[in-house]
Amino acid sequence: MVRVYVNSSNVEKALKILKKKIAKEGILSVLKNKRYYDKPSIALRKKIAKANRRRRRRFKRMQKYLIS
């Protein structure tokens, strides 16, 4: 659970810290993904596509070091 304490009534700073913590934990992305029901076949396709994107990114990074 994300908690942010407000010191000396500085709400803007507390809100900024809260947004950073939520982004770091990935809460918004989970809510975004769970917003609608995905059929298991669609969920599997999304999972595979995400893995492929991750794999391509890693491969590009490796190529930079191999070429240099």
Contacts in CASP RR format, 6 or more apart in sequence:
PFRMAT RR
TARGET T0000
AUTHOR 0000-0000-0000
METHOD contacts of the structure
MODEL  1
MVRVYVNSSNVEKALKILKKKIAKEGILSVLKNKRYYDKPSIALRKKIAK
ANRRRRRRFKRMQKYLIS
2 18 0 8 1.000
2 21 0 8 1.000
2 22 0 8 1.000
2 25 0 8 1.000
2 27 0 8 1.000
4 14 0 8 1.000
4 15 0 8 1.000
4 17 0 8 1.000
4 18 0 8 1.000
4 21 0 8 1.000
5 14 0 8 1.000
6 14 0 8 1.000
7 14 0 8 1.000
22 28 0 8 1.000
38 46 0 8 1.000
END
